[in-house]
């Protein structure tokens, strides 16, 4: 427990110093995501539906953006609470301030407030005054069965998540491995 406390103390101090040095309105991670989304938005065409709703078209796909509600049909605008590439295309077209459409959670001020507190060291445990009723409590591990085999993955990839697929060691193609390779010419 002491090593965890010391680690949290170190993280808090380091992140507080990073937040104090940051000169941008948003955290560096959020700024990078906005820049990436902006680069992606450069190839998209914007068509207005009304004053607050727009259609963004890229090749054969289209998305509907509502700037008033801060929504996009790709759902990234709602989930991340940062403008997605489609919303950025509209914001750029309308000459609006992109920071007005970012959540307050990503501001440097909020980042600094997160790490404003301190984690103090705990004195030597031999000097603690622990009541007898607390000393008498016996803590047992949870009563649950451990399943055999590898634990199941709990994370499901979203449409926009990229997953690197392994290549076959024999033929170099995606979708199978060396054991299941059917390419007879290379064998």
C-alpha positions, 0 to 999 in steps of 0.5 A: 500500500505504501508503494501505491501511495508513493506512486500516486504522490509522484504522479500527482506532482508530475501531472500538476507540474505538466499542467502548470507548464502547458500554455494551450487552452486544452490539454496536449492530448486533446489538442493532438486529437483536434489536430488529427481530426482537423487534418482528416476534415480537410477532404470533406464537403459541407452542405447546410441543412439549416442554421444549426444542422449540416451534412458532411459528405466524403466520397460515398458516405455522409454524416449529419452534424447538429452544432447546437446539440453538439452531435454527429451521426458518427457519435464520436462528437457525443462520446469524446465531447470533442469535435470529430472530423465531420464537426470540424469541417462544419466549424471551419466552414462557418468560421467558428471558434473550435474551443466553444465546442470542446468539453470543459473536461479537456481544458488546462484549467480542469487538468490543473484542478484535478491534480491540485490536491496532495498525497501526504505520507503516512507515519510509521504504522507502529505509532498508529492508534487503532481501536480494538474493534478494528483490530478484531476484524478478519478480512477474507478473500472474496468467495468466488470460483476461478474459471479455467482458461484464458479470461475473456476480453471485455473490450469490444472495438468500435467502428473507428478503433483501428486494430492491427491484424497479424500477417501470415509468416509464410505468404504475408497476407492478412486474416490467417497465420502460418499454421492455417496458411493454404498457399501451396506455392510458398510451402 
